[in-house]
Amino acid sequence: MKEIKINENDNDQRLDRFLVKFFPNATKSFLMKMLRKKNIVLNGKKASGEERVFTGDVLKVFFSDETFDKFTQKEKKYNPNIIDLKIVYEDENIAIIDKDEGLLSHATKDGFEKNVVDSFIKYLIDKNEFSPRSENTFRPALANRLDRNTKGLLIGCKNYEALKEMTRLIKERKINKYYKTIVKGRFDVDETFEVSYEKNEKKNMMKLSDDGSEMITHFKTIYMKNNFTELEVLLLTGKTHQIRFHLKTLKHPIVGDRKYGDAATNAKLASLINNQLLYSYKISFPKLDGFFSYLSNKEFYANAWKTYDKVKESLFND
């Protein structure tokens, strides 16, 4: 028999979800069977898996050592390609990170490319703010994500409560994420647009669909000249390729965008940029209650992007 003590980073989640994370090599059906047979008990009592576990709760697992190790054994991988993070704000719960273009937000499944998540975890280990050995299931994570070639702000969460609450705030549209971009054509606008879409899995691209999911985006013109427009974009939903696809449907593709953009325009700018000129430049927190009330009415900005400034100068020169 082994005991598992629920700690702060496992607090207030369903027992079945905790077990799936703690025993990554076991099927959920097997774990449910173990609960029914009382081979896994919560605080000395039979459990169904629907209960919520809280800090200080104790699970007793009546597995052989061999079975326990088989179901918990995780392949140890270390990514040597760690980068120094550009952090624009940090406290005991979160770090707001300025990601460079060309850098992955998350690790790939099989590779060891440079990415923000692995570097964030290593950063916290080095600061003695995270110890993998002392955690049952939690790993620091990002509450939002950006495409590889989009530059800008990511919110890294240091503990489970911060991750859960920040994810909820984003899902409920209580955090404002602003982008800057430059698009082809004159687009004089300060308006919210909606479009229905579905994903073409083979091409990893979005396409219009009357029966699909909904994208909602607000576009506001900053400047227009020479048949190009600089926009500020506010995401009201958070879908894959949302800004890039939405602007394509409005016939104002982002300059440099190889997937949704205009080939002729991109060719003219090839010496300056080879991917979408999209910049997550600001995160704004409105009045908040509860866990993140201390962030109320605060705004955080990404660092200047030299490539963006060069393209802007090239397109808007006289």
C-alpha positions as CSV (number, residue, x, y, z in Angstrom):
1,M,0.0,0.0,0.0
2,K,1.1,3.5,-0.8
3,E,-0.2,6.9,0.4
4,I,-0.6,9.9,-1.8
5,K,-1.1,13.2,0.1
6,I,-2.9,16.0,-1.8
7,N,-0.9,19.2,-1.8
8,E,-1.7,22.8,-2.7
9,N,-1.1,22.3,-6.4
10,D,-3.5,19.4,-6.5
11,N,-6.2,21.2,-4.5
12,D,-9.9,21.4,-5.5
13,Q,-10.0,19.1,-8.5
14,R,-12.0,16.0,-9.2
15,L,-10.5,12.8,-7.9
16,D,-10.8,11.0,-11.3
17,R,-8.9,13.8,-13.1
18,F,-6.2,13.7,-10.4
19,L,-5.8,10.0,-10.8
20,V,-5.5,10.1,-14.6
21,K,-2.7,12.7,-14.2
22,F,-1.0,10.8,-11.3
23,F,-1.1,7.5,-13.1
24,P,-0.4,8.5,-16.8
25,N,0.2,4.9,-17.9
26,A,-3.1,3.6,-16.6
27,T,-6.4,3.7,-18.4
28,K,-9.3,5.7,-16.8
29,S,-11.5,2.5,-16.9
30,F,-8.8,0.6,-14.9
31,L,-8.7,3.4,-12.3
32,M,-12.5,3.5,-12.0
33,K,-12.4,-0.3,-11.5
34,M,-9.8,0.2,-8.7
35,L,-12.1,2.7,-7.0
36,R,-15.1,0.4,-7.2
37,K,-13.0,-2.5,-5.7
38,K,-11.7,-0.1,-3.0
39,N,-8.1,-0.6,-4.2
40,I,-8.0,3.2,-4.1
41,V,-9.7,4.9,-1.2
42,L,-10.0,8.6,-0.2
43,N,-9.5,9.5,3.4
44,G,-10.1,5.9,4.3
45,K,-13.5,5.7,2.5
46,K,-14.7,4.3,-0.8
47,A,-14.9,6.9,-3.5
48,S,-16.5,7.1,-6.9
49,G,-14.1,9.5,-8.6
50,E,-16.6,12.3,-8.7
51,E,-15.4,13.7,-5.3
52,R,-13.2,16.8,-5.2
53,V,-9.8,16.4,-3.5
54,F,-8.4,19.1,-1.2
55,T,-5.1,20.0,0.4
56,G,-4.3,17.5,3.2
57,D,-6.6,14.7,1.8
58,V,-4.9,11.3,1.7
59,L,-5.3,8.6,-0.9
60,K,-4.4,5.0,-0.1
61,V,-3.5,2.9,-3.1
62,F,-3.5,-0.9,-2.7
63,F,-1.2,-1.7,-5.7
64,S,1.9,-3.9,-5.7
65,D,5.1,-1.9,-6.0
66,E,5.5,-3.2,-9.5
67,T,2.1,-2.1,-10.6
68,F,2.4,1.3,-8.9
69,D,5.7,2.0,-10.6
70,K,4.4,0.8,-14.0
71,F,1.5,3.2,-14.0
72,T,3.4,6.2,-12.6
73,Q,6.7,5.7,-14.4
74,K,7.4,8.7,-16.6
75,E,10.1,8.7,-19.2
76,K,12.7,11.2,-18.0
77,K,13.4,13.8,-20.7
78,Y,15.5,16.9,-20.3
79,N,15.4,19.6,-23.0
80,P,18.9,21.0,-23.3
81,N,17.7,23.9,-25.5
82,I,16.7,26.3,-22.7
83,I,16.5,30.0,-23.4
84,D,16.7,33.1,-21.2
85,L,13.2,34.4,-20.9
86,K,12.2,38.0,-21.4
87,I,10.0,38.7,-18.4
88,V,8.1,42.0,-18.3
89,Y,6.3,41.3,-15.0
90,E,6.5,38.7,-12.3
91,D,5.0,38.0,-8.9
92,E,4.5,34.9,-6.7
93,N,1.8,33.5,-8.9
94,I,2.5,34.5,-12.5
95,A,5.2,35.7,-14.9
96,I,4.2,37.6,-18.1
97,I,6.7,36.6,-20.8
98,D,7.6,38.3,-24.0
99,K,8.0,35.5,-26.6
100,D,10.1,36.1,-29.7
101,E,8.8,35.3,-33.1
102,G,10.0,31.9,-34.3
103,L,9.8,30.4,-30.8
104,L,7.4,27.7,-29.8
105,S,5.0,28.4,-26.8
106,H,4.9,24.7,-25.9
107,A,7.2,21.7,-26.4
108,T,6.7,19.5,-29.3
109,K,5.6,15.9,-28.6
110,D,8.8,14.2,-29.7
111,G,11.4,16.9,-30.1
112,F,13.6,19.2,-28.0
113,E,13.1,22.5,-29.8
114,K,13.5,25.7,-27.8
115,N,10.2,26.6,-26.3
116,V,8.7,28.9,-23.6
117,V,7.2,26.2,-21.3
118,D,10.4,24.1,-20.8
119,S,12.4,27.3,-20.3
120,F,9.9,28.7,-17.8
121,I,10.0,25.5,-15.7
122,K,13.8,25.5,-15.7
123,Y,13.7,29.2,-14.7
124,L,11.5,28.4,-11.7
125,I,13.6,25.4,-10.7
126,D,16.7,27.6,-10.7
127,K,14.9,30.1,-8.5
128,N,13.8,27.4,-6.1
129,E,10.2,28.2,-6.8
130,F,9.4,24.8,-8.3
131,S,10.5,21.3,-7.4
132,P,9.3,18.5,-9.7
133,R,10.1,15.9,-7.0
134,S,7.7,17.5,-4.5
135,E,4.7,17.6,-6.9
136,N,2.2,14.9,-7.5
137,T,0.8,16.1,-10.9
138,F,1.4,19.8,-11.3
139,R,3.8,21.5,-13.7
140,P,4.0,25.3,-14.3
141,A,2.2,26.1,-17.5
142,L,0.9,28.8,-19.8
143,A,-2.6,30.2,-19.5
144,N,-2.6,31.3,-23.2
145,R,-0.6,30.5,-26.3
146,L,0.7,32.1,-29.4
147,D,1.6,30.7,-32.9
148,R,5.3,30.1,-33.4
149,N,5.8,33.1,-35.6
150,T,3.6,35.5,-33.6
151,K,5.6,37.7,-31.1
152,G,4.3,38.9,-27.8
153,L,2.9,38.3,-24.3
154,L,2.3,34.9,-22.7
155,I,1.1,34.4,-19.1
156,G,3.1,31.7,-17.2
157,C,1.4,30.3,-14.1
158,K,3.6,29.1,-11.2
159,N,1.0,27.2,-9.2
160,Y,-2.3,25.3,-9.8
161,E,-4.6,27.9,-8.3
162,A,-3.1,30.6,-10.5
163,L,-3.4,28.5,-13.6
164,K,-7.0,27.5,-12.8
165,E,-8.0,31.1,-12.1
166,M,-6.2,32.7,-15.0
167,T,-7.5,30.1,-17.4
168,R,-11.1,30.8,-16.2
169,L,-10.6,34.6,-16.6
170,I,-9.4,34.1,-20.2
171,K,-12.3,31.7,-21.0
172,E,-14.8,34.2,-19.6
173,R,-13.2,37.1,-21.6
174,K,-12.3,39.0,-18.5
175,I,-8.7,39.7,-19.7
176,N,-8.1,41.9,-22.7
177,K,-5.4,40.7,-25.1
178,Y,-4.4,43.3,-27.7
179,Y,-2.4,42.8,-30.9
180,K,-0.9,45.0,-33.6
181,T,-0.6,44.1,-37.2
182,I,-0.4,45.6,-40.7
183,V,-2.7,44.4,-43.4
184,K,-3.1,44.9,-47.2
185,G,-5.6,47.5,-48.3
186,R,-7.3,50.5,-46.7
187,F,-9.4,49.3,-43.7
188,D,-11.0,52.2,-41.9
189,V,-12.7,50.4,-39.0
190,D,-13.5,50.4,-35.3
191,E,-15.9,47.5,-35.1
192,T,-16.5,43.9,-33.9
193,F,-16.8,41.2,-36.5
194,E,-18.1,37.6,-36.2
195,V,-17.4,34.7,-38.5
196,S,-18.2,31.0,-38.3
197,Y,-15.5,28.5,-39.2
198,E,-14.2,24.9,-39.1
199,K,-10.8,23.5,-39.3
200,N,-9.3,21.7,-42.3
201,E,-7.2,19.2,-40.5
202,K,-5.2,18.1,-43.5
203,K,-4.0,21.6,-44.2
204,N,-4.1,22.9,-40.6
205,M,-6.1,25.8,-41.8
206,M,-9.4,27.4,-41.0
207,K,-12.3,27.6,-43.5
208,L,-15.7,29.3,-43.5
209,S,-18.6,27.1,-42.3
210,D,-22.2,28.0,-41.6
211,D,-22.4,25.2,-39.0
212,G,-19.0,25.8,-37.4
213,S,-17.6,27.5,-34.3
214,E,-17.7,31.3,-33.9
215,M,-14.8,33.7,-34.0
216,I,-15.3,37.2,-32.6
217,T,-12.7,39.9,-33.1
218,H,-12.6,43.7,-32.7
219,F,-10.5,45.7,-35.2
220,K,-9.5,49.3,-34.8
221,T,-7.6,51.3,-37.3
222,I,-4.4,53.0,-36.1
223,Y,-3.0,54.3,-39.4
224,M,-3.5,54.0,-43.2
225,K,-1.2,54.9,-46.0
226,N,0.0,53.5,-49.4
227,N,-2.9,51.0,-49.5
228,F,-1.8,49.4,-46.2
229,T,-3.4,49.7,-42.7
230,E,-2.0,49.3,-39.2
231,L,-4.6,47.8,-36.9
232,E,-5.1,47.2,-33.2
233,V,-6.9,43.9,-32.6
234,L,-8.8,42.8,-29.5
235,L,-9.5,39.1,-29.3
236,L,-13.0,38.3,-27.9
237,T,-12.6,34.6,-28.5
238,G,-9.4,32.7,-28.7
239,K,-9.4,30.3,-31.7
240,T,-6.5,28.9,-33.6
241,H,-5.3,31.3,-36.3
242,Q,-8.2,33.6,-35.4
243,I,-6.8,37.0,-36.3
244,R,-5.0,35.7,-39.4
245,F,-8.1,33.8,-40.7
246,H,-10.6,36.6,-39.8
247,L,-8.6,39.2,-41.7
248,K,-8.4,37.0,-44.7
249,T,-12.2,36.6,-44.8
250,L,-12.4,40.4,-44.6
251,K,-10.0,40.6,-47.6
252,H,-7.3,42.4,-45.6
253,P,-4.7,39.7,-45.1
254,I,-1.8,40.2,-42.8
255,V,1.5,41.1,-44.5
256,G,4.0,38.3,-44.5
257,D,1.4,35.6,-43.7
258,R,2.4,32.6,-45.8
259,K,-0.7,30.6,-44.9
260,Y,-3.5,33.2,-45.3
261,G,-1.7,36.1,-46.9
262,D,-1.2,37.7,-50.3
263,A,1.7,36.1,-52.2
264,A,2.6,39.1,-54.2
265,T,2.7,41.4,-51.2
266,N,4.7,38.8,-49.2
267,A,7.2,38.5,-52.1
268,K,7.9,42.3,-52.0
269,L,8.6,42.1,-48.3
270,A,10.7,38.9,-48.3
271,S,13.9,40.7,-47.4
272,L,12.2,42.0,-44.2
273,I,9.8,39.3,-43.0
274,N,8.8,35.7,-44.0
275,N,5.9,35.2,-41.6
276,Q,2.9,37.0,-40.3
277,L,3.5,40.4,-38.9
278,L,1.4,39.9,-35.8
279,Y,2.4,41.3,-32.4
280,S,0.6,40.5,-29.1
281,Y,1.7,43.8,-27.6
282,K,-0.5,44.4,-24.6
283,I,-2.5,42.6,-21.9
284,S,-5.0,44.6,-19.9
285,F,-6.6,43.5,-16.6
286,P,-9.9,45.1,-15.8
287,K,-11.3,45.4,-12.2
288,L,-11.0,41.9,-10.8
289,D,-12.3,40.2,-7.6
290,G,-10.8,37.3,-5.7
291,F,-7.4,35.7,-6.4
292,F,-6.1,38.1,-8.9
293,S,-7.7,41.3,-7.5
294,Y,-4.2,42.8,-7.1
295,L,-3.9,42.9,-10.9
296,S,-7.0,45.1,-11.3
297,N,-6.6,47.9,-13.8
298,K,-3.0,47.0,-14.7
299,E,-1.6,46.9,-18.2
300,F,1.5,45.2,-19.4
301,Y,3.4,45.8,-22.7
302,A,5.7,43.7,-24.8
303,N,9.1,45.0,-25.7
304,A,9.6,46.8,-29.1
305,W,9.8,44.5,-32.1
306,K,12.5,45.8,-34.5
307,T,11.2,43.7,-37.4
308,Y,7.7,45.2,-37.0
309,D,9.1,48.7,-37.0
310,K,11.2,48.1,-40.1
311,V,8.2,46.7,-42.1
312,K,6.1,49.6,-40.9
313,E,8.7,52.1,-42.1
314,S,9.0,50.4,-45.4
315,L,5.2,50.2,-46.1
316,F,4.4,53.7,-44.9
317,N,7.3,55.7,-46.3
318,D,6.6,58.5,-48.7
